[in-house]
Amino acid sequence: MSSHAPLTAFAVAMGVRARNTPPGPARCIPEPYSSSSCEEVFTSRELPTPQDLERLLHREGVDTREWGKGPTKEVKKLWKELKNEESGLQVWRMPEGTRQVVRVAHVLHAKVSSEENYARNIFLFNTWQQNSNGQKKNRCSLLSEKLQLSEMPLERHLHEVCQRAVSEEMQQLVDAETLIMPGSHLPFYDAASKSRIKVVNEVFKDHVIEIEDSKSFPGLLTVYNLYRVDIVCTGLPTLNFNTLEFNEPDKDGERKFKYMHAWVWLKLDVIQRYLFEGSTLKERVGKGSFESPEQLQDWLSQFGVALSSRRAKSVEELFQEVEAEKCTLEHYGRLDGLPILLRVVHVVQVKLTNRHHQAHQSFLIQEAKQRGSSRTWEPVHRHLCTKVNMSRDDFDHGFFAKRAASLVEESIYSITDVHYSINPNAMPREEDFQKTKLEVEEANFESYRYHIEKSPSFEDILTMYHMYTVVVVCDGLPNPDFGSISFGKGYPEACVWRWVTWETSMDLISEQRRVLLRREMQRAEEIRATTAAGQECMKAVKKAVSDLQKKVPQKVTELSDLRVRLLQLEAEVISPLEEFSNWSPDKEVSATDRLPPSMVSSLTDRKLVTDDFLAEVSMLKRIESVRSHSNSRRASSSKFSSFSGSDSRDPMELDWAPGSGGSRDMSPWLAGTSSRSRHSGTITRFNDIRKMPEQTSESYSPSFWFCCSEKKTRTKL
């Protein structure tokens, strides 16, 4: 056992000794382990036998009685890992004062490609493997290799490690149709048939630390140091292929067959979707997770998010949003996959209308807005909406109705003409405007949906929007299009409002899409011309370097390095330009389609309302639709009913009355609504409640759609 001054868990995860220091920038260790300290480090010297290791584990409270059963491994396997320096064993002092045994492992995840395919963003993907018994196992992973402690720091041994990983997994190449059939002879190791795959370049991408309970050794906490690297090789086949992997030589020098691996060439975006499958929630960042925006930026850096573009919001604004509980950040991943960063936002969307436009099925959208002293108008083209504070737990009809009503009041302080704009040289003041009197008559929860896209505010962050739509009928809104000004955000904000129908809104979207497509096609054409010129220049430079290498009698390191730099330039600059120049709207894949369906389904389960709540809303909408249709039919045919003998009763009574033989008994849904004006087919308004005498409030039964009033009213559905 080696003891030393306490080290933070951050230092431990990076490697206790200097040789364990990883390349690249330091990464944050996840909570709650960041403030832990390492007290003891164990190697095979302190634990010379598996029995010594088992005694240590029992002393530290790790139960090994179930190890070796089912998919788990026995203690001897862990001891062999320590002996072969494939992992380390340490004892941490946790923040609460307890001791915790920790296994530390270093794993290489590599995207392997040829020189030509690397420039096209195409890599090898391991789809399945087959063992000596002929059993096939789906892999769906990149090349993965355990690293030895002696290979740390990785930056000093990166080339050797990459060559070893490729050589071990791809020892012999065979045809893609090769399989191990039952009863057939196993492949044998042939040194003469050893693959001639050679690593010519390796690009270190990232280092990520993940901590979780080991599946192989239950109850043993494991720190995984994951190193992501791109490996460029020569000697790889052009088409899909299989490889043979053999064990190390036994005492007789024989190398027995271990695995057959199937490799296919795939584009990176396709590989990413496969790697996302099976991802689990690793970490959720909310209020209090970070003390400063700088700490948040350091955490974001492990996902390649910088938030430095002038077009996007800053990390300070994201930090404020997280602290205000307007969003959470969620990290999903799996050990052999890629990390996914999701920003989760819950939004109340208001379909605002008045009685006149409600009859014509029209509603308001924000067409554009002007903020503060800015002279420019920002196009909006959407409903009025706001983010929801997720710390609440009373997300019912009343909450959504009140939040929507308050949002209308905050957004429209005073109504102006449609051409009004803010003069930055003479900023408007609140006292210079007369407040418009708006009265909310109805506020009904209508629907829930979700949408996943790259955030326009925080670029490079995938955002999942949970959308809750509320229909608000408001008295006091003008019938023509109009403008407004508000002061609720600490600065004046002018908006232009436009009345649209569903068909009009679709026309607006279609026109906006056509404008964007024309603009993108024009940009693609310009980039195509620039890319062609760049490719010609790159071809000439590569030829000059190649000719120079042939003329120089001895191998010059600088020329080899220059050739590698040219390949990197081609991969990082020319290839993306070529990809963009070939852009087509048909190739666009939505963010939702890039994620596995099982993951999207899991994400939607964490909405703020229950499925029962949405089912009730749907049922009530159908009831109101049937009742409204019944009233319209009765009104149009009442003068003919006495001659035709038709039954003009409410279809609800005809189809669903108890004992009528209908397929569904709706009496429980209609209970408590007898005092409602069922013959008129109308629903209760807020102002109707306010006009009713106080003494009748006990006997009054609100409608299904009644959401809130000046009094706190809870409607039991």
PALUM-344932 format. One line per 3 residues: number of its first residue (from 1); for each residue z, x negated, y of C-alpha. Coordinates in steps of 0.001 Angstrom, whole numbers, plus 500000, padded with zeros to 6 digits. Layout:
NUM	Z,X,Y ~ ...
***
This chain:
1	500000,500000,500000 ~ 499175,498728,503481 ~ 501207,500011,506400
4	500585,499501,510089 ~ 501250,500951,513510 ~ 500345,504650,513550
7	496671,505368,514207 ~ 495324,508632,515534 ~ 493362,510767,513096
10	490365,510109,515329 ~ 490641,506391,514590 ~ 491203,507134,510905
13	488094,509288,510616 ~ 486072,506552,512225 ~ 487503,504120,509696
16	490917,502481,509805 ~ 489606,498928,509596 ~ 487038,497427,511905
19	484503,497409,509092 ~ 484689,501203,508976 ~ 483482,501624,512553
22	480362,503816,512577 ~ 477318,503264,514742 ~ 476501,505366,517755
25	478842,507169,520128 ~ 482307,508200,518986 ~ 482677,511819,517878
28	485600,514160,518312 ~ 487631,514974,515249 ~ 488136,518731,514855
31	491388,520487,515591 ~ 494164,520618,514503 ~ 493865,517040,513227
34	492971,515223,516464 ~ 496602,514380,517281 ~ 497517,513324,513718
37	498370,509699,512896 ~ 497687,507547,509843 ~ 500825,506048,508273
40	499600,504533,504995 ~ 496308,503326,503495 ~ 495802,502956,499727
43	493187,501045,497734 ~ 492744,500214,494055 ~ 494975,497172,494626
46	497963,499409,495417 ~ 496907,501885,492705 ~ 495750,499733,489747
49	495668,502643,487243 ~ 494840,506376,487322 ~ 498490,507044,486420
52	499641,505274,489595 ~ 497297,507464,491620 ~ 498558,510638,489928
55	502192,509696,490647 ~ 501348,509138,494308 ~ 499614,512511,494587
58	502561,514312,492969 ~ 505006,512521,495263 ~ 503057,513709,498315
61	502911,517313,497060 ~ 499349,517444,495679 ~ 499199,519544,492481
64	496688,518009,490035 ~ 497386,520239,487033 ~ 494155,522223,487530
67	492003,519152,488124 ~ 489340,518617,485496 ~ 488955,522323,484743
70	485684,524138,485484 ~ 483740,522516,488323 ~ 486687,520353,489421
73	487048,516656,488588 ~ 489983,514873,486962 ~ 492245,512278,488595
76	490398,509461,486823 ~ 487207,510317,488748 ~ 489046,509963,492070
79	490527,506653,490916 ~ 487019,505394,490038 ~ 485881,506323,493559
82	488687,504186,494984 ~ 487917,501315,492611 ~ 484197,501369,493501
85	485030,501720,497213 ~ 483120,505006,497421 ~ 486050,506609,499264
88	489419,505734,500743 ~ 492861,507324,500419 ~ 495301,507644,503312
91	498480,509481,504267 ~ 498519,511196,507650 ~ 501428,512437,509730
94	500361,515892,510915 ~ 501213,517280,514404 ~ 503946,519491,512931
97	505587,516444,511308 ~ 504495,516934,507673 ~ 502720,514275,505586
100	499217,514927,504267 ~ 497183,512951,501717 ~ 493614,512512,502976
103	490477,511326,501187 ~ 487935,509613,503483 ~ 484258,509520,502478
106	481105,508232,504179 ~ 477804,509983,503415 ~ 474226,509209,504483
109	471880,512146,505153 ~ 468312,510960,505614 ~ 465022,512576,506571
112	462452,510472,504683 ~ 458828,510341,505776 ~ 455703,508197,505798
115	454327,506596,508948 ~ 451603,509243,509288 ~ 453820,512252,508532
118	456676,511022,510740 ~ 454351,511334,513734 ~ 453655,514958,512673
121	457332,515868,512151 ~ 456863,516294,508376 ~ 459544,515093,505941
124	460405,515069,502235 ~ 462619,517866,500937 ~ 464410,517826,497568
127	463904,521323,496106 ~ 465485,520907,492631 ~ 466813,518399,490145
130	466885,518391,486328 ~ 469426,516553,484184 ~ 469110,515012,480717
133	469914,518381,479051 ~ 466909,519970,480750 ~ 469103,522101,483034
136	467546,522752,486423 ~ 469617,523010,489613 ~ 468360,524117,493016
139	469103,521412,495565 ~ 467392,522416,498832 ~ 468579,519290,500603
142	467496,516063,502210 ~ 468091,512665,500648 ~ 471861,512171,500419
145	473756,509060,499360 ~ 477440,508103,499217 ~ 478234,504934,501137
148	480639,502214,500115 ~ 483428,500959,502351 ~ 481945,497479,502086
151	478814,498839,503830 ~ 480786,499613,506971 ~ 480118,499237,509860
154	476864,500983,509111 ~ 475044,499541,512115 ~ 475193,496080,510489
157	473860,497280,507134 ~ 471656,500215,508118 ~ 468394,498803,506739
160	469978,497695,503427 ~ 471738,501058,503002 ~ 468519,503025,503638
163	466564,500857,501189 ~ 469269,501283,498537 ~ 469356,505080,499010
166	465568,505398,498671 ~ 465379,503008,495715 ~ 468132,504781,493741
169	466799,508335,494240 ~ 463134,507377,493827 ~ 463241,504683,491139
172	460068,505878,489403 ~ 457349,508240,490624 ~ 455824,510895,488361
175	453492,513849,488798 ~ 454848,517019,490470 ~ 454124,519011,487281
178	456384,516802,485135 ~ 459304,518624,483468 ~ 461845,517851,480752
181	461174,520338,477960 ~ 463721,521288,475252 ~ 463548,518868,472336
184	461297,516414,474165 ~ 462027,512709,474506 ~ 463814,511654,477675
187	462028,509314,480096 ~ 462977,505647,479703 ~ 463419,503032,482376
190	460392,500811,482830 ~ 460853,497960,485287 ~ 457078,497561,485529
193	456748,501202,486690 ~ 459388,500867,489380 ~ 458243,502500,492621
196	457031,500272,495423 ~ 458465,502426,498205 ~ 459555,500198,501073
199	461557,501114,504165 ~ 459744,499888,507280 ~ 461844,501636,509925
202	465130,503505,510209 ~ 466289,505513,513240 ~ 469984,506364,513531
205	470327,509941,514823 ~ 473903,511110,514726 ~ 477407,510767,513324
208	479440,513914,512639 ~ 482985,514250,511292 ~ 483881,517262,509142
211	487244,517969,507515 ~ 487753,520442,504693 ~ 489551,520916,501388
214	487732,519130,498584 ~ 485991,521383,496044 ~ 486032,518605,493442
217	489727,517798,493969 ~ 491486,521063,494983 ~ 494358,520636,497416
220	493124,517266,498655 ~ 492019,517222,502291 ~ 488764,515283,502738
223	487292,513706,505876 ~ 483514,513439,505638 ~ 481794,510955,507949
226	478195,512180,507965 ~ 475527,509764,509218 ~ 472115,511284,509944
229	469184,508875,509839 ~ 465379,509084,509873 ~ 463755,506715,507337
232	460074,505742,507574 ~ 458584,504310,504363 ~ 455365,502938,502954
235	454246,503634,499396 ~ 455023,507365,499412 ~ 452481,509675,497749
238	450374,511903,499974 ~ 450978,514991,497813 ~ 454173,516521,496423
241	455740,514503,493600 ~ 458769,514088,491303 ~ 460999,511032,490904
244	463180,509717,488090 ~ 466701,508414,488643 ~ 468517,506262,486056
247	472144,505224,485576 ~ 473329,501677,486117 ~ 472849,499358,483090
250	475475,499820,480358 ~ 477075,496965,478385 ~ 473861,496611,476359
253	471743,496452,479517 ~ 470177,499863,478873 ~ 469612,502237,481794
256	469857,505844,480630 ~ 468056,508727,482291 ~ 470156,510574,484895
259	468094,513035,486989 ~ 464585,514136,487816 ~ 464127,515115,491499
262	461342,517303,492906 ~ 460108,516373,496396 ~ 457825,518423,498652
265	456414,517718,502122 ~ 457606,520276,504697 ~ 457667,520634,508468
268	461076,520122,510048 ~ 461486,523738,511250 ~ 460965,524999,507681
271	463463,522435,506349 ~ 466011,523543,508929 ~ 465928,527134,507717
274	466571,526007,504139 ~ 469438,523812,505321 ~ 471003,526656,507329
277	471278,528781,504166 ~ 474835,528709,502870 ~ 476259,527522,506192
280	479845,528515,506878 ~ 481898,528697,510060 ~ 483399,525248,510635
283	484957,525681,514046 ~ 485324,528324,516768 ~ 485878,527247,520358
286	487629,529682,522677 ~ 490116,529775,525514 ~ 492454,526769,525476
289	490357,524709,523029 ~ 489592,522093,525679 ~ 491552,520920,528697
292	488552,520014,530836 ~ 484751,520359,531061 ~ 484503,516672,530120
295	486174,517341,526754 ~ 483798,520258,526170 ~ 480791,518053,526996
298	481996,515429,524524 ~ 482256,518113,521818 ~ 478778,519440,522670
301	477255,515967,522416 ~ 477509,516031,518602 ~ 474888,518820,518667
304	472626,516987,521125 ~ 473507,519375,523986 ~ 473711,517720,527396
307	473433,520658,529893 ~ 472017,518267,532479 ~ 468817,520096,533410
310	468615,521498,536918 ~ 467209,524741,535539 ~ 470260,525405,533347
313	473857,526114,534170 ~ 476316,523232,534100 ~ 478964,522416,531511
316	481563,523386,534146 ~ 480144,526926,534219 ~ 480169,527111,530416
319	483783,525879,530412 ~ 484751,528609,532905 ~ 482975,531228,530772
322	484873,530126,527666 ~ 488225,530067,529511 ~ 487577,533559,530903
325	486980,534711,527289 ~ 483475,535852,528177 ~ 482048,533903,525224
328	482971,531766,522239 ~ 481200,528730,520770 ~ 480878,528627,516987
331	479912,525654,514822 ~ 478277,526479,511475 ~ 477183,523990,508864
334	477375,522648,505353 ~ 477844,519093,504135 ~ 474215,518588,503081
337	472750,520745,505836 ~ 472313,520659,509597 ~ 474888,521799,512162
340	474256,525048,514049 ~ 475848,525692,517436 ~ 476049,529363,518436
343	477229,530856,521707 ~ 478501,534389,521026 ~ 478486,536879,523900
346	479356,540595,523969 ~ 477497,542556,526671 ~ 477888,546113,528003
349	474470,547387,529064 ~ 474239,550412,531387 ~ 471322,552856,531348
352	471874,554299,534821 ~ 470318,557623,535865 ~ 470984,560845,537803
355	470461,564511,536948 ~ 466944,564661,538362 ~ 465666,561583,536508
358	467630,562409,533364 ~ 465495,565528,533025 ~ 462391,563294,533186
361	463932,560694,530848 ~ 463860,558037,533574 ~ 466479,555364,534240
364	467065,552447,536597 ~ 466297,548798,535999 ~ 467095,545847,538234
367	463677,544565,539268 ~ 464856,541519,541263 ~ 467911,540148,543027
370	468730,537720,545832 ~ 472003,535787,545715 ~ 473955,534605,548762
373	472111,532249,551088 ~ 469136,531788,548751 ~ 465775,532783,550182
376	464179,533324,546764 ~ 464226,536493,544714 ~ 464975,536126,541004
379	463012,538478,538698 ~ 465376,540457,536451 ~ 463540,543424,534836
382	466501,544686,532817 ~ 469322,547198,532803 ~ 472544,546608,534645
385	474813,544607,532331 ~ 478003,542537,532204 ~ 479836,540320,529723
388	482942,541706,528015 ~ 486315,539991,527896 ~ 486937,539664,524156
391	490740,539393,524374 ~ 491110,543198,524333 ~ 491578,545229,521178
394	490884,548791,522418 ~ 487107,548925,522233 ~ 486682,552703,522022
397	484678,555355,523877 ~ 487086,555251,526801 ~ 486804,551481,527228
400	483005,551430,527308 ~ 482803,554423,529655 ~ 485299,552982,532133
403	483739,549511,532032 ~ 480282,550968,532675 ~ 481544,553142,535543
406	483332,550214,537217 ~ 480208,548042,536824 ~ 478127,550626,538715
409	480675,550670,541526 ~ 480770,546839,541690 ~ 476979,546457,541685
412	475992,549090,544271 ~ 478236,548872,547342 ~ 475701,550210,549820
415	472184,551574,549343 ~ 469400,550038,551432 ~ 465641,550425,551634
418	463567,548758,548949 ~ 462330,546020,551363 ~ 465754,544799,552493
421	466474,541081,552025 ~ 469310,538760,553018 ~ 468755,536540,556049
424	470487,533202,555283 ~ 470807,532506,559022 ~ 472724,535742,559600
427	474689,536461,556433 ~ 475604,540142,556009 ~ 479261,541159,556083
430	480882,543919,554061 ~ 482230,545678,557167 ~ 478681,546012,558551
433	477671,548380,555732 ~ 478792,551906,554936 ~ 479931,552261,551335
436	477717,554651,549368 ~ 479640,557428,547638 ~ 478682,557458,543976
439	480294,559808,541465 ~ 480013,559175,537730 ~ 479411,562498,536010
442	478901,561238,532453 ~ 479384,557964,530609 ~ 478366,558101,526948
445	478285,555288,524431 ~ 474735,555327,523056 ~ 474044,552424,520680
448	474764,548902,519425 ~ 472234,546187,518672 ~ 472119,542397,518551
451	469691,539767,519748 ~ 469521,536019,519024 ~ 467631,533637,521290
454	467903,530299,523029 ~ 470073,530831,526075 ~ 468116,530717,529376
457	471345,529709,531156 ~ 472509,527014,528720 ~ 469408,525402,527230
460	469530,524031,523679 ~ 472312,526490,522785 ~ 471378,529341,520464
463	473044,532517,521734 ~ 473868,535708,519864 ~ 474111,538728,522150
466	476045,541758,520884 ~ 474655,544578,523061 ~ 476582,547842,523652
469	474508,550436,525546 ~ 476215,553118,527648 ~ 474296,555951,529367
472	475764,556683,532811 ~ 474742,559770,534811 ~ 475673,559213,538442
475	475570,561564,541424 ~ 474562,559995,544753 ~ 471664,557837,543572
478	468391,558314,545537 ~ 465412,559738,543671 ~ 462875,557164,545028
481	463082,553438,544288 ~ 465700,551758,546487 ~ 467566,548568,547276
484	471275,547815,547361 ~ 473756,545216,548504 ~ 477109,544286,546960
487	479917,541835,547746 ~ 482004,541880,544556 ~ 481141,538310,543451
490	482442,536614,546589 ~ 478999,536461,548202 ~ 476415,539077,549214
493	473857,540020,546552 ~ 470791,542143,547244 ~ 469014,544026,544453
496	465833,546065,544100 ~ 466121,549070,541770 ~ 463201,550838,540146
499	463034,554112,538259 ~ 461154,553754,534974 ~ 460514,555739,531838
502	460463,554164,528393 ~ 456659,553991,528556 ~ 456724,552376,532010
505	459203,549751,530882 ~ 456955,548866,527944 ~ 454008,548495,530364
508	456093,546151,532529 ~ 457021,544030,529527 ~ 453424,543921,528346
511	452151,542848,531772 ~ 454828,540169,532081 ~ 453939,538868,528624
514	450248,538648,529543 ~ 451078,536648,532692 ~ 453264,534236,530723
517	450642,533834,527991 ~ 447941,532980,530541 ~ 450260,530432,532123
520	451199,528863,528779 ~ 447597,528642,527615 ~ 446655,526889,530849
523	449514,524393,530418 ~ 448543,523819,526783 ~ 444972,523004,527833
526	446181,520474,530409 ~ 448538,518844,527893 ~ 445748,518745,525290
529	443626,516633,527629 ~ 446568,514344,528447 ~ 447424,513948,524749
532	443877,512988,523826 ~ 443896,510263,526481 ~ 447292,509031,525277
535	446140,508900,521656 ~ 443109,506817,522565 ~ 445301,504400,524503
538	447816,504223,521618 ~ 445039,503540,519104 ~ 443736,500668,521225
541	447207,499113,521616 ~ 447959,499376,517866 ~ 444624,497757,517042
544	445333,494924,519489 ~ 448753,494298,517926 ~ 447267,494374,514418
547	444522,491895,515405 ~ 447104,489626,517013 ~ 449241,489655,513849
550	446223,488521,511795 ~ 445515,485620,514152 ~ 449102,484354,514226
553	449648,482124,511144 ~ 453372,482802,510852 ~ 455166,486115,510904
556	456424,486803,514434 ~ 459451,489105,514616 ~ 458557,490314,518107
559	455183,491602,516917 ~ 456808,493497,514041 ~ 459321,494999,516451
562	456502,495972,518814 ~ 454703,497738,515973 ~ 457875,499688,515147
565	458302,500617,518826 ~ 454752,501901,518933 ~ 455431,504084,515896
568	458574,505410,517561 ~ 456659,506082,520796 ~ 454011,507934,518814
571	456647,510031,517042 ~ 458764,510836,520097 ~ 456105,511235,522797
574	452555,511613,521503 ~ 453406,513825,518515 ~ 455430,516406,520532
577	452647,516534,523109 ~ 450106,517102,520354 ~ 452293,519806,518843
580	452589,521582,522185 ~ 448872,521237,522915 ~ 448197,523189,519717
583	450569,525933,520829 ~ 449580,529485,520018 ~ 451513,532751,520418
586	450887,533423,516718 ~ 452962,530336,515842 ~ 456021,531497,517766
589	459018,532166,515509 ~ 461983,534083,516881 ~ 465451,532587,516737
592	466502,535381,514364 ~ 463717,534492,511924 ~ 464796,530836,511931
595	468222,531762,510569 ~ 468823,532908,506977 ~ 469158,536717,506661
598	472573,536355,504994 ~ 473857,534407,507990 ~ 472507,536921,510520
601	474138,539752,508553 ~ 477457,537912,508578 ~ 477233,537363,512339
604	476610,541061,513078 ~ 479748,541993,511124 ~ 481836,540533,513956
607	480871,543097,516576 ~ 483578,544717,518713 ~ 483127,548214,517228
610	483393,549313,513633 ~ 480614,550758,511491 ~ 482588,554021,511340
613	482550,554171,515142 ~ 478753,553765,515205 ~ 478327,556306,512401
616	480322,558859,514403 ~ 478205,558216,517503 ~ 475026,558657,515458
619	476304,561896,513918 ~ 477265,563341,517299 ~ 473852,562489,518740
622	472186,564343,515875 ~ 474433,567363,516386 ~ 473624,567473,520104
625	469904,567049,519341 ~ 469905,569971,516888 ~ 471888,572148,519288
628	469620,571315,522218 ~ 466516,572062,520128 ~ 468045,575354,519023
631	468746,576439,522596 ~ 465222,575607,523743 ~ 463703,577579,520856
634	466025,580537,521505 ~ 465108,580584,525190 ~ 461375,580562,524481
637	461423,583221,521723 ~ 464236,585581,522755 ~ 461885,588254,524142
640	459921,588286,520854 ~ 462821,588103,518407 ~ 463447,591890,518290
643	459849,592428,517151 ~ 459547,589530,514720 ~ 462893,590073,513071
646	463758,586369,513424 ~ 467345,585232,513300 ~ 468256,583625,516627
649	471610,582281,515548 ~ 472530,578612,516092 ~ 470899,576513,513345
652	474240,574743,512988 ~ 475717,578037,511799 ~ 472733,578826,509578
655	472567,575473,507802 ~ 476083,574107,507792 ~ 478426,577082,508080
658	481126,577014,505381 ~ 480054,578962,502327 ~ 476466,579358,503543
661	475064,577314,500680 ~ 473968,574516,502988 ~ 474031,570970,501742
664	476690,569836,504216 ~ 479880,571445,505506 ~ 480057,570557,509200
667	483144,572613,510009 ~ 485396,569528,510303 ~ 483027,568116,512948
670	483014,571390,514885 ~ 486779,571878,514705 ~ 488387,571980,518116
673	485157,572772,519968 ~ 485396,576574,520025 ~ 486529,576550,523653
676	483418,574589,524568 ~ 480399,576476,525929 ~ 478509,576420,522638
679	476053,579154,523669 ~ 474906,577301,526770 ~ 474365,574055,524876
682	475873,571996,527730 ~ 478393,569179,527492 ~ 481526,568697,529560
685	481186,566693,532796 ~ 483846,564593,534470 ~ 483815,566779,537589
688	484317,569883,535382 ~ 487591,568365,534168 ~ 488764,567633,537692
691	488038,571197,538831 ~ 490035,572813,536012 ~ 493548,574097,536796
694	496338,571815,535638 ~ 497964,574508,533514 ~ 494858,574843,531305
697	494682,571169,530377 ~ 496776,571616,527221 ~ 494487,574257,525733
700	491279,572541,526794 ~ 489456,570664,524035 ~ 487059,567943,525314
703	483529,567615,523992 ~ 482416,564986,521545 ~ 480660,563097,524329
706	483602,563139,526708 ~ 484621,559515,527185 ~ 487079,559245,530050
709	488467,561032,533105 ~ 490931,560282,535885 ~ 493628,561026,533313
712	493948,558818,530234 ~ 492364,560945,527508 ~ 491804,559847,523911
715	489317,561859,521907 ~ 489938,561827,518175 ~ 486610,561987,516384
***
